């Protein structure tokens, strides 16, 4: 992986670009690190916990953990090969130093506590660093306080206990309840360590500095071991591996849940109101990530994630909820936090009201991933099989309803994508029944309703004027990039119409290029949607437009991976300014890259 490079990183009004953050994590929490060595976001102990560091959303009262040279410097950053261990090289007029960062685990998985480790090694000359810590106050509802103990100072923030562990050459200058300042100087071959230990409502273990330091390398080996056990053999292996590692940030190891992203309220457009909390598990996102894990051959992740999702749905009864907490509970209704927001973008949200929406496409997500799971050589248990049958029956009953669509819009409509996704659900149910994986009792009913859906779509959702499938049924000629996800409908029902739709999207939603906005006219308030661009590549390849698909893939990667970041993708990319937008790391963006590469490589399923 090539370096990302920055010369004298400067914050503008305390903020850095959203595309400039790199992530570290351990399958439970995710920290975001700016090029200047500032950790501006870390929710601990879990991704959806209150933030210990939240300068990302408020540059005045937000917490942070900074480790920065005291003189002018330039920066090179990279992840270690096949690993989520981040390395940052600081270069000054007086020397060069390497910062290695990890949220540590052991070979068996996450530690009982959270352990964020930062190692600073001298490479040339001398480099002076200043360490600064300000703890977040959970939106001014907690006041950190310091308790001296025989093992060192412990900081209490609500029910969190936090300890800073440093090597002896780190000189603490100030240590107050919410203000820590320290200094260190690197020299050739020197090695220093600064680490935070965190526990919640339980005793705090205090490992030695040497043990923490060694666990950085243990964590590196664990990441490499995970990559070595993948069986992906397709196109763009380096990009696929990096996206696979990014998705592992979002895999919540205590339960197997898959978060949509690790942040909340990062704007889709600066100053706009599209700022949502994505630290939850959406059925749609989880199913698509599971699909990418199947392509990767990540057996343990596939099984754990699909089992969690199925059991969670069953636990909540017959009705599908759009999203769940990482523990499998109901997502809280939206509340607004009294924070500035990223570059003053309001509101700052906790919770997500999409939990209450009807989204018919979820039937397609669940049945399609069940079908893929079986096709890759695995077996459905009886309860999951019965769940999929019940969902197929619900789909057969409800496909005629209006819904909020994949994009969770306030207007209830007969969205074309939703209808096609219902077709996919029932088509998958028929095939699963024919193969003996679902009961055949309702097989003929599923087939009949599937065919009715296709007839309805072809009659109500096609625009002769646009020569494309409409955004929603009747009396509109708008386009929806979500249709890139239902290319299988086109392949089976009307390939020429689907390809005509895709070419119309490229012209309107991509302005002739591969970077797509989500739907007609939305570019006035947001940026191009990264996943849609990759989904178009997958769809074109699946419908035998391989040359255009390959050309689009090359252009997308050249654009997104040449913008200074380390391939930690956000939700959106502003093609006009070259700036990233939205929450990160964004699961949809990374899974879509993997699926696009798989389609271009035309690889058979690995069987995990």
BATI-711869 format. One record per residue (C-alpha): residue in one letter; x, y, z. Coordinates in steps of 0.5 Angstrom, whole numbers, padded with zeros to 4 digits, always signed. Example, Ala and Ser with C-alpha at 12.3 -4.5 7.8 and 13.67 -1.06 7.14 Angstrom:
# residues 2
A+0025-0009+0016
S+0027-0002+0014
This chain:
# residues 608
X+0000+0000+0000
X+0003+0007-0002
X+0004+0012+0003
X-0001+0018+0004
X+0003+0024+0004
X+0002+0031+0008
X+0006+0037+0008
X+0005+0041+0015
X-0002+0039+0016
X-0006+0045+0018
X-0013+0045+0022
X-0018+0050+0019
X-0022+0052+0025
X-0019+0046+0029
X-0022+0041+0024
X-0018+0037+0019
X-0022+0034+0012
X-0026+0028+0013
X-0022+0024+0008
X-0015+0025+0012
X-0017+0021+0018
X-0014+0014+0019
X-0018+0009+0023
X-0015+0003+0028
X-0019-0002+0032
X-0020-0009+0035
X-0027-0011+0033
X-0030-0007+0039
X-0028+0000+0038
X-0026+0005+0033
X-0021+0011+0034
X-0020+0016+0028
X-0013+0019+0027
X-0012+0026+0024
X-0005+0027+0020
X-0002+0031+0025
X-0003+0025+0031
X-0009+0028+0034
X-0014+0022+0036
X-0021+0026+0035
X-0026+0020+0035
X-0026+0014+0040
X-0032+0011+0043
X-0031+0007+0048
X-0032+0001+0050
X-0036+0000+0044
X-0037+0004+0037
X-0044+0006+0040
X-0042+0008+0047
X-0041+0015+0049
X-0035+0018+0046
X-0028+0019+0050
X-0025+0023+0045
X-0030+0027+0040
X-0026+0033+0038
X-0029+0031+0031
X-0036+0034+0033
X-0034+0040+0037
X-0027+0043+0036
X-0028+0047+0043
X-0031+0042+0048
X-0029+0036+0045
X-0024+0031+0047
X-0018+0029+0044
X-0011+0025+0045
X-0005+0029+0041
X+0002+0027+0040
X+0005+0032+0035
X+0012+0035+0033
X+0013+0041+0036
X+0017+0044+0030
X+0014+0044+0023
X+0014+0037+0020
X+0011+0033+0014
X+0008+0027+0014
X+0007+0020+0011
X+0002+0015+0013
X+0001+0008+0011
X-0002+0001+0014
X+0003-0005+0015
X+0002-0010+0009
X-0004-0014+0011
X-0006-0011+0017
X-0010-0005+0021
X-0003-0003+0025
X-0002+0004+0023
X+0005+0007+0021
X+0006+0015+0021
X+0013+0018+0019
X+0014+0025+0022
X+0020+0029+0018
X+0022+0035+0021
X+0029+0039+0020
X+0032+0036+0026
X+0030+0029+0025
X+0025+0023+0023
X+0021+0019+0028
X+0016+0013+0027
X+0009+0013+0030
X+0006+0006+0030
X-0001+0006+0033
X-0006+0000+0035
X-0012-0002+0039
X-0009-0008+0042
X-0012-0015+0042
X-0009-0022+0043
X-0009-0028+0038
X-0016-0030+0042
X-0019-0024+0040
X-0020-0017+0044
X-0018-0016+0051
X-0022-0015+0057
X-0021-0008+0057
X-0019-0003+0052
X-0012-0002+0050
X-0010+0004+0045
X-0002+0004+0044
X+0002+0009+0041
X+0009+0007+0040
X+0014+0013+0038
X+0021+0011+0035
X+0027+0015+0033
X+0030+0014+0026
X+0034+0020+0025
X+0036+0026+0029
X+0032+0028+0034
X+0025+0030+0034
X+0021+0033+0040
X+0014+0031+0041
X+0008+0034+0045
X+0003+0030+0048
X-0004+0033+0050
X-0010+0029+0053
X-0017+0032+0054
X-0022+0027+0056
X-0029+0028+0053
X-0035+0030+0058
X-0040+0026+0054
X-0043+0033+0052
X-0042+0036+0058
X-0046+0031+0063
X-0040+0028+0066
X-0034+0032+0069
X-0027+0028+0069
X-0024+0027+0076
X-0017+0024+0078
X-0015+0019+0083
X-0008+0018+0085
X-0007+0010+0086
X-0001+0006+0088
X-0001+0004+0081
X-0001+0011+0078
X-0007+0016+0076
X-0014+0014+0075
X-0018+0018+0071
X-0026+0017+0072
X-0031+0020+0067
X-0038+0017+0069
X-0037+0010+0069
X-0031+0009+0065
X-0024+0009+0069
X-0018+0011+0064
X-0010+0010+0066
X-0005+0013+0062
X+0001+0009+0061
X+0008+0011+0059
X+0015+0009+0058
X+0020+0013+0063
X+0023+0018+0058
X+0016+0021+0057
X+0016+0027+0062
X+0009+0029+0065
X+0009+0037+0065
X+0002+0037+0067
X-0003+0032+0070
X-0010+0035+0072
X-0017+0032+0072
X-0018+0034+0065
X-0011+0036+0062
X-0005+0032+0061
X+0001+0035+0058
X+0007+0031+0057
X+0014+0032+0052
X+0019+0027+0049
X+0025+0027+0045
X+0026+0022+0040
X+0033+0020+0038
X+0036+0015+0033
X+0034+0008+0035
X+0030+0010+0041
X+0023+0007+0043
X+0018+0010+0047
X+0011+0008+0049
X+0004+0012+0051
X-0002+0008+0052
X-0009+0009+0055
X-0013+0003+0058
X-0020+0004+0059
X-0025-0001+0063
X-0033+0001+0064
X-0036-0001+0071
X-0031-0006+0072
X-0024-0007+0075
X-0018-0004+0071
X-0013-0009+0070
X-0006-0005+0069
X-0001-0009+0065
X+0006-0007+0064
X+0009-0002+0059
X+0013-0008+0056
X+0007-0012+0055
X+0003-0007+0052
X+0009-0005+0047
X+0009-0013+0045
X+0002-0013+0044
X+0002-0008+0038
X+0006-0014+0035
X+0001-0019+0037
X-0005-0015+0034
X-0001-0014+0028
X+0000-0022+0027
X-0007-0023+0029
X-0009-0018+0023
X-0004-0022+0018
X-0007-0029+0020
X-0014-0026+0018
X-0012-0024+0012
X-0008-0030+0010
X-0014-0035+0011
X-0018-0031+0006
X-0019-0035+0000
X-0020-0029-0005
X-0017-0030-0012
X-0020-0024-0016
X-0018-0018-0019
X-0015-0012-0015
X-0013-0016-0009
X-0009-0010-0006
X-0015-0006-0006
X-0020-0012-0004
X-0015-0013+0002
X-0015-0006+0005
X-0023-0006+0004
X-0024-0013+0008
X-0019-0010+0013
X-0024-0004+0014
X-0030-0008+0014
X-0027-0012+0020
X-0027-0005+0024
X-0034-0005+0023
X-0035-0013+0026
X-0037-0012+0033
X-0034-0019+0036
X-0038-0019+0042
X-0044-0021+0038
X-0042-0022+0031
X-0046-0015+0029
X-0044-0011+0023
X-0044-0003+0024
X-0046+0001+0018
X-0040+0006+0020
X-0036+0008+0026
X-0039+0015+0027
X-0045+0019+0028
X-0047+0026+0024
X-0041+0027+0019
X-0045+0031+0014
X-0046+0029+0007
X-0046+0036+0005
X-0042+0042+0009
X-0048+0046+0013
X-0053+0041+0011
X-0058+0037+0015
X-0056+0030+0013
X-0052+0028+0019
X-0054+0021+0021
X-0052+0016+0027
X-0049+0010+0023
X-0047+0006+0029
X-0052+0001+0029
X-0053-0005+0025
X-0058-0005+0019
X-0061-0011+0016
X-0059-0008+0009
X-0052-0006+0010
X-0051-0013+0014
X-0053-0017+0009
X-0049-0014+0004
X-0043-0014+0008
X-0044-0022+0009
X-0044-0022+0001
X-0037-0019+0001
X-0035-0024+0006
X-0037-0030+0002
X-0033-0027-0004
X-0027-0026+0001
X-0028-0033+0004
X-0028-0031+0011
X-0032-0037+0014
X-0032-0035+0021
X-0035-0028+0020
X-0040-0030+0015
X-0043-0035+0020
X-0043-0031+0026
X-0046-0025+0022
X-0051-0028+0019
X-0053-0032+0025
X-0053-0026+0029
X-0058-0023+0024
X-0062-0028+0024
X-0063-0029+0031
X-0064-0022+0033
X-0070-0022+0028
X-0073-0028+0031
X-0072-0025+0038
X-0076-0018+0036
X-0082-0022+0033
X-0085-0023+0026
X-0084-0015+0024
X-0077-0013+0021
X-0074-0007+0024
X-0069-0003+0019
X-0064-0003+0024
X-0061-0006+0031
X-0056-0004+0036
X-0050-0008+0036
X-0052-0012+0042
X-0059-0014+0038
X-0064-0009+0042
X-0068-0003+0039
X-0064+0003+0036
X-0066+0009+0040
X-0070+0015+0037
X-0066+0021+0035
X-0064+0026+0040
X-0060+0032+0038
X-0053+0033+0042
X-0051+0040+0044
X-0045+0040+0040
X-0042+0044+0034
X-0042+0039+0029
X-0037+0038+0024
X-0035+0045+0021
X-0042+0047+0024
X-0046+0042+0021
X-0052+0041+0025
X-0056+0037+0028
X-0051+0032+0032
X-0055+0026+0032
X-0056+0020+0037
X-0060+0015+0035
X-0064+0014+0028
X-0071+0014+0026
X-0070+0010+0020
X-0072+0004+0025
X-0079+0005+0024
X-0079+0005+0017
X-0082+0000+0012
X-0077-0002+0007
X-0079-0008+0003
X-0072-0009+0000
X-0070-0012+0006
X-0074-0018+0004
X-0069-0019-0002
X-0063-0017+0002
X-0065-0023+0007
X-0067-0028+0002
X-0061-0027-0003
X-0056-0027+0003
X-0059-0034+0005
X-0058-0036-0002
X-0051-0034-0003
X-0049-0037+0004
X-0052-0044+0001
X-0049-0043-0006
X-0042-0042-0002
X-0043-0049+0001
X-0046-0048+0008
X-0052-0051+0011
X-0058-0047+0014
X-0061-0049+0021
X-0068-0051+0021
X-0070-0044+0025
X-0066-0040+0020
X-0070-0044+0014
X-0077-0043+0018
X-0075-0035+0018
X-0073-0034+0011
X-0080-0038+0009
X-0084-0033+0014
X-0080-0027+0011
X-0082-0030+0004
X-0089-0030+0005
X-0089-0023+0008
X-0086-0021+0002
X-0091-0024-0002
X-0097-0021+0002
X-0094-0014+0002
X-0090-0012-0004
X-0096-0008-0007
X-0095-0003-0001
X-0091+0003-0001
X-0085+0004+0003
X-0079+0009+0004
X-0075+0006+0000
X-0067+0004+0001
X-0065+0011+0001
X-0070+0012+0007
X-0074+0018+0004
X-0080+0021+0008
X-0084+0020+0002
X-0088+0013+0001
X-0088+0011-0006
X-0088+0005-0010
X-0080+0005-0011
X-0078+0001-0017
X-0072-0002-0013
X-0076-0004-0007
X-0081-0008-0012
X-0075-0011-0016
X-0072-0013-0009
X-0078-0016-0007
X-0078-0020-0014
X-0071-0022-0012
X-0073-0025-0005
X-0079-0029-0008
X-0074-0032-0014
X-0069-0034-0008
X-0074-0037-0004
X-0077-0041-0010
X-0069-0043-0012
X-0068-0045-0004
X-0074-0049-0004
X-0073-0053-0011
X-0066-0054-0008
X-0069-0057-0001
X-0067-0051+0003
X-0074-0049+0005
X-0080-0052+0006
X-0084-0053-0001
X-0091-0052+0002
X-0091-0045-0001
X-0086-0045-0007
X-0092-0045-0012
X-0095-0038-0009
X-0088-0035-0008
X-0087-0037-0016
X-0094-0034-0018
X-0093-0027-0014
X-0086-0027-0017
X-0088-0027-0024
X-0094-0022-0022
X-0088-0017-0019
X-0085-0017-0026
X-0091-0016-0029
X-0093-0010-0025
X-0086-0007-0025
X-0085-0007-0033
X-0092-0004-0033
X-0091+0001-0028
X-0084+0003-0027
X-0081+0003-0034
X-0081+0010-0038
X-0081+0010-0045
X-0079+0017-0045
X-0072+0016-0041
X-0072+0009-0044
X-0070+0007-0037
X-0073+0004-0030
X-0076+0010-0026
X-0075+0012-0019
X-0082+0010-0017
X-0088+0008-0021
X-0092+0012-0026
X-0091+0020-0028
X-0084+0021-0026
X-0078+0020-0030
X-0073+0021-0025
X-0067+0016-0024
X-0065+0012-0018
X-0058+0009-0017
X-0060+0003-0012
X-0062+0000-0019
X-0055-0002-0019
X-0056-0007-0014
X-0062-0011-0017
X-0058-0013-0024
X-0060-0020-0023
X-0068-0018-0024
X-0065-0015-0031
X-0061-0021-0033
X-0067-0025-0032
X-0073-0021-0034
X-0071-0015-0039
X-0063-0015-0040
X-0064-0009-0045
X-0068-0005-0041
X-0064-0005-0035
X-0057-0004-0039
X-0061+0002-0042
X-0063+0004-0035
X-0055+0004-0033
X-0053+0008-0039
X-0058+0013-0037
X-0056+0013-0030
X-0048+0014-0032
X-0050+0020-0037
X-0055+0024-0031
X-0053+0021-0024
X-0045+0021-0026
X-0045+0027-0031
X-0042+0022-0036
X-0037+0019-0031
X-0037+0013-0026
X-0038+0017-0020
X-0046+0017-0019
X-0050+0021-0014
X-0056+0017-0011
X-0062+0019-0015
X-0064+0025-0019
X-0063+0032-0017
X-0060+0030-0010
X-0053+0033-0012
X-0056+0040-0010
X-0055+0038-0003
X-0050+0032-0002
X-0044+0029-0006
X-0043+0022-0010
X-0045+0016-0007
X-0038+0012-0007
X-0042+0005-0006
X-0046+0007-0012
X-0040+0008-0017
X-0038+0001-0015
X-0045-0002-0015
X-0045+0000-0022
X-0038-0003-0024
X-0041-0010-0021
X-0048-0009-0025
X-0045-0008-0032
X-0040-0014-0031
X-0046-0018-0029
X-0049-0016-0035
X-0043-0017-0040
X-0041-0010-0041
X-0034-0012-0038
X-0030-0006-0042
X-0034-0001-0039
X-0034-0004-0032
X-0027-0004-0032
X-0026+0003-0035
X-0030+0005-0029
X-0027+0001-0024
X-0020+0004-0026
X-0023+0011-0026
X-0026+0010-0019
X-0020+0007-0016
X-0015+0013-0019
X-0020+0018-0016
X-0021+0016-0009
X-0014+0013-0008
X-0010+0019-0010
X-0013+0024-0005
X-0008+0023+0000
X-0012+0018+0005
X-0010+0011+0007
X-0017+0008+0004
X-0021+0009+0010
X-0027+0011+0005
X-0033+0015+0008
X-0040+0015+0005
X-0039+0020+0000
X-0034+0024-0005
X-0035+0031-0008
X-0032+0030-0015
X-0032+0037-0015
X-0028+0039-0010
X-0024+0033-0008
X-0027+0032-0001
X-0030+0026+0002
X-0036+0027+0006
X-0041+0023+0011
X-0039+0018+0016
X-0033+0013+0016
X-0031+0008+0015
X-0037+0007+0011
X-0039-0001+0010
X-0043+0000+0004
X-0037+0004+0001
X-0032-0002+0002
X-0036-0008+0001
X-0038-0005-0006
X-0031-0005-0008
X-0030-0012-0006
X-0036-0014-0010
X-0034-0010-0016
X-0027-0013-0016
X-0031-0020-0015
X-0035-0019-0021
X-0029-0016-0026
X-0025-0023-0024
X-0031-0027-0025
X-0029-0032-0020
X-0033-0038-0017
X-0035-0038-0010
X-0030-0040-0006
X-0034-0044-0001
X-0031-0040+0005
